[in-house]
Amino acid sequence: MIQEMLADPEWANLLTEEDKRALTPLFWMHIQPYGEVRLNMGRRLQLAQPVHQEPDPEPEPAAA
């Protein structure tokens, strides 16, 4: 349907480049590039406790 509309020179010349860019999400919003991710919001994730590391000591200044 959109192709037919854009094939008509009257409509094709009416749309700006910005208008044409706005059409792109119509064609690509339904695509999930990483597959379907189902989240169970009723259960917490079992994450490991963060490991605290001591910072490296400051190097001693060289004797002058």
ChimeraX commands (.cxc) that place a marker at each C-alpha (Angstrom):
marker #1 position 0.00,0.00,0.00 radius 0.5
marker #1 position 2.78,2.44,0.89 radius 0.5
marker #1 position 4.71,1.46,-2.22 radius 0.5
marker #1 position 1.70,2.27,-4.36 radius 0.5
marker #1 position 1.34,5.65,-2.69 radius 0.5
marker #1 position 5.04,6.47,-3.15 radius 0.5
marker #1 position 4.89,5.34,-6.79 radius 0.5
marker #1 position 2.46,8.19,-7.47 radius 0.5
marker #1 position 4.65,11.20,-8.44 radius 0.5
marker #1 position 2.26,13.60,-6.70 radius 0.5
marker #1 position 2.81,11.90,-3.33 radius 0.5
marker #1 position 6.49,11.08,-3.90 radius 0.5
marker #1 position 7.28,14.76,-4.49 radius 0.5
marker #1 position 5.22,15.80,-1.48 radius 0.5
marker #1 position 7.23,13.83,1.09 radius 0.5
marker #1 position 10.48,15.29,2.40 radius 0.5
marker #1 position 13.55,13.19,3.30 radius 0.5
marker #1 position 12.54,13.47,6.97 radius 0.5
marker #1 position 9.07,12.14,6.14 radius 0.5
marker #1 position 10.61,9.16,4.32 radius 0.5
marker #1 position 12.89,8.43,7.31 radius 0.5
marker #1 position 9.82,8.42,9.54 radius 0.5
marker #1 position 8.42,5.51,7.50 radius 0.5
marker #1 position 11.37,3.23,8.35 radius 0.5
marker #1 position 10.14,2.19,11.85 radius 0.5
marker #1 position 6.88,1.02,10.29 radius 0.5
marker #1 position 8.80,-1.68,8.45 radius 0.5
marker #1 position 11.33,-2.66,11.14 radius 0.5
marker #1 position 9.66,-2.30,14.58 radius 0.5
marker #1 position 8.29,-5.85,14.52 radius 0.5
marker #1 position 11.74,-7.45,14.07 radius 0.5
marker #1 position 13.51,-8.79,17.16 radius 0.5
marker #1 position 17.17,-9.28,16.14 radius 0.5
marker #1 position 18.01,-11.23,19.32 radius 0.5
marker #1 position 14.98,-13.49,19.32 radius 0.5
marker #1 position 12.15,-13.36,21.79 radius 0.5
marker #1 position 13.13,-12.61,25.37 radius 0.5
marker #1 position 10.52,-13.58,27.93 radius 0.5
marker #1 position 10.87,-12.02,31.35 radius 0.5
marker #1 position 9.29,-13.46,34.47 radius 0.5
marker #1 position 8.70,-10.34,36.55 radius 0.5
marker #1 position 7.37,-12.44,39.44 radius 0.5
marker #1 position 10.74,-14.09,40.16 radius 0.5
marker #1 position 14.09,-12.56,41.11 radius 0.5
marker #1 position 17.26,-13.38,39.22 radius 0.5
marker #1 position 19.82,-15.45,41.13 radius 0.5
marker #1 position 22.88,-13.24,40.83 radius 0.5
marker #1 position 26.20,-13.93,42.53 radius 0.5
marker #1 position 27.29,-11.61,45.33 radius 0.5
marker #1 position 29.77,-9.00,44.06 radius 0.5
marker #1 position 33.37,-9.67,45.05 radius 0.5
marker #1 position 35.01,-6.72,46.79 radius 0.5
marker #1 position 38.66,-6.28,45.82 radius 0.5
marker #1 position 41.10,-4.11,47.69 radius 0.5
marker #1 position 42.62,-1.36,45.52 radius 0.5
marker #1 position 46.29,-1.71,44.60 radius 0.5
marker #1 position 48.52,0.19,47.04 radius 0.5
marker #1 position 49.98,3.46,45.85 radius 0.5
marker #1 position 53.60,3.08,44.70 radius 0.5
marker #1 position 56.14,4.71,46.99 radius 0.5
marker #1 position 57.76,7.85,45.53 radius 0.5
marker #1 position 61.35,7.33,44.38 radius 0.5
marker #1 position 64.07,8.83,46.59 radius 0.5
marker #1 position 65.63,11.91,45.03 radius 0.5
marker link #1:1,2 radius 0.2
marker link #1:2,3 radius 0.2
marker link #1:3,4 radius 0.2
marker link #1:4,5 radius 0.2
marker link #1:5,6 radius 0.2
marker link #1:6,7 radius 0.2
marker link #1:7,8 radius 0.2
marker link #1:8,9 radius 0.2
marker link #1:9,10 radius 0.2
marker link #1:10,11 radius 0.2
marker link #1:11,12 radius 0.2
marker link #1:12,13 radius 0.2
marker link #1:13,14 radius 0.2
marker link #1:14,15 radius 0.2
marker link #1:15,16 radius 0.2
marker link #1:16,17 radius 0.2
marker link #1:17,18 radius 0.2
marker link #1:18,19 radius 0.2
marker link #1:19,20 radius 0.2
marker link #1:20,21 radius 0.2
marker link #1:21,22 radius 0.2
marker link #1:22,23 radius 0.2
marker link #1:23,24 radius 0.2
marker link #1:24,25 radius 0.2
marker link #1:25,26 radius 0.2
marker link #1:26,27 radius 0.2
marker link #1:27,28 radius 0.2
marker link #1:28,29 radius 0.2
marker link #1:29,30 radius 0.2
marker link #1:30,31 radius 0.2
marker link #1:31,32 radius 0.2
marker link #1:32,33 radius 0.2
marker link #1:33,34 radius 0.2
marker link #1:34,35 radius 0.2
marker link #1:35,36 radius 0.2
marker link #1:36,37 radius 0.2
marker link #1:37,38 radius 0.2
marker link #1:38,39 radius 0.2
marker link #1:39,40 radius 0.2
marker link #1:40,41 radius 0.2
marker link #1:41,42 radius 0.2
marker link #1:42,43 radius 0.2
marker link #1:43,44 radius 0.2
marker link #1:44,45 radius 0.2
marker link #1:45,46 radius 0.2
marker link #1:46,47 radius 0.2
marker link #1:47,48 radius 0.2
marker link #1:48,49 radius 0.2
marker link #1:49,50 radius 0.2
marker link #1:50,51 radius 0.2
marker link #1:51,52 radius 0.2
marker link #1:52,53 radius 0.2
marker link #1:53,54 radius 0.2
marker link #1:54,55 radius 0.2
marker link #1:55,56 radius 0.2
marker link #1:56,57 radius 0.2
marker link #1:57,58 radius 0.2
marker link #1:58,59 radius 0.2
marker link #1:59,60 radius 0.2
marker link #1:60,61 radius 0.2
marker link #1:61,62 radius 0.2
marker link #1:62,63 radius 0.2
marker link #1:63,64 radius 0.2
view
